[in-house]
Amino acid sequence: MHLHEYQSKELLAKRGVQVPRGSLCYDPLEGLIAARQLRSDKVVLKAQVHAGGRGKAGAVAVVSMDEDIRARAAEVLGKRMVTEQTGPQGKPVSALLVEEVLHIDKEMYLGIILSRGSARITIMASPFGGVDIETLARDKPDQIYTTQVHPLRGLTDYKARAIAYRLSDSKKIATQIMDVIAAMYNTFLELDCSLVEINPLIVSGERVVALDAKITLDDSGLFRHPEMELWRDRSQEDSLELSAKKDGLSYIKLDGNIGCIVNGAGLAMATLDLISLHGGAPANFLDVGGGASEQVVGDAMSILLDDNRVKVIFINIFGGILRCDVLARGVIRALRRQQVAIPVIARIEGTNIHVGRRLFEESGLPVQMIGSLDEAAKRAVEVAKTV
């Protein structure tokens, strides 16, 4: 679950991190009022979307009070913002953060993630901020410092101090950076985050300020923080992914045109690889799990049928707990309910395989059964190219 910049800043500010003065606005008039209340010669207008690269996309703009701020706000609010991370479809902008413009003496980067390799919380820092961490890793990899936090000892003062003095040789500034690191770490632990990032963290005079912030919560830990569900912005999330989440399905939207239904994450990854190997492009990762019911299978099928990019559906199921006849009934019910004539390539094996095959054969629906996984994947790619 991604948080907006203003939400991330609010959480960090509650833990002592300094942030610029500003207000959240939902229409151009509110934006004008908020700008005037800052009593400054210039303000910055920042579109609130779940994507990086906003500056390059024109979603962050420094404007003078002499300009028509209401008109500038209207250029962004209500529009779809396309950045490098949103894809061509973009994301809607329903809120605008109006902030004071601060003098910047130095820009730095701070981020906290969970490193899968070490299975430890890892703090990343760099004296060069204000750019994407991916760009920084490519151009200046030696300027990214990483520190792993011991799971029992937690964040110790000496580790926070070592990071801070790599970013600044001023005792006053380094002390403030240590406080920021501690606040980020506490936020990460308390809210079960997968990412807490400040980019850039700036030095403005004698102050250390979070000019931008990003926080991502681990969905698996949200049951412990039900209040955070109120902060979810569903307009920023894909409608099909939301539907899948509601049905308890593991679904990730991809860029291709071959819809996939698979049971088991390992089998799903192998299916995506096979499709790519034969020159196709999967439209999704969709794992219905081992114990899916007829209703769940039908819901999964409906999600793919609702995706207008999908040209063919590839079903790859090894029936163990999920019986093949249950799968067949769910698929048939969804196809008949939505009356969408999309070709289906099915490779199914396992419990009640003969019943499942018979149900498909007697349905009269465009379902092609293929026993070999490799041949089934190849056929799905061929059909997708001709439809």
Phi, psi and omega in degrees: 000117181273145174252152174287165179303313184295326178290319179297317179295323179297317179295318180289322180297325178297339181254018171097000180281133178282135178229159179296152173292141180182174181220150177268135184231149181243354174213162185301323180294318176301322178297318178295315180298316180297321179295317180294325181294337179286342177050057181225159179289330181225152174224164176243132178257123185234112177295138181261099177225156178275071180196148173272179179073025183293325181298315180294333182271003180080015182270356175231123184218133173270124184233148178274152178293345177284341180278168177278089184296324179298319179292320180295321178293323180293335179293337185253313184297135179083356180264169173261124183263124180254120177235180180297336185260348183272338189083174185295339181286338178069183177224145183288145177253111180249353181217150183229130177263120179255117186232162174290154176266124182255146172289132184249116175270330182200144176245135181227170178236137173222133178211149177232127178226173171258114180281120180291326182297316182261350183057036178225153173295132184236131177260128177248139181215152176206142175286357178247108180243183178085001177233162178300141181296330178295319178295319179296318180295328180281317187273324184222061184300332180285351180259013174251120182255134179238142179224128179266141182259127179293132185295337180265318181285331184075193180283114179269156181300322185291329177288318178297321180294319180298320178294313184300318182283348171282337180267334180205140177265004176273127181299319182294316180290318181298323178297319178294321178297321177301317179297322179295315180300316180297318180295319178296317181296316179296321177298316180302314182287312187295326185253009180053059183274160169251346177205134167227120187221138171237116182208102008263153164266121188248156168256119179237100187069242179252014181250146171252121189231139174277103182282330176215154181209150180218130178228134175237129179265142177285119181304328183293339181258002185293336179298338179272352182225061184301334180295336182286341177298334178293341181268357181290130177255097184291341178294340181269355184253150179293133184297325179290322178294323177295318179297318179296319180297320179298325181272003178075027181259148175270104186227132174228127181280133178242188190260359186270199183231010178252107180284137186237134170238120186220153173245118183106129184296321180295316178295325178297314180296320178296324179295315179298320180296318181296318178299315179295322180300324182269011174091011179259181181222114179293145180269348185192167164247116181224107181252113181277350178085172185281330185253032183293142177269174176301322179295317181295317178298318178297320179295319178298317179297319181296324178299317179291322180292334179279348181271109185289355177277340185285123180258335178209147179249130180248116179256121180232098187234132168251106188283111173242270173291320175279108182286148183294327179290326176295316177302310183300315181297320179295318180294314181298317181298317181294318180297318180289324181294317185267348175050049178250124185271068177259129179297143182236127174254123185236129171238104182233141178217157173119208186300130179059036181299321182293323178293317180299316179296319180295321179298318178295316183295323182276350184288334184076009181269158182285066180248119180256118182269128178227129185283326182274131180297316181297316179294324179294317179295319180297318180294321178299320178294317180298316181295318181299328181281342183257341183284000000 
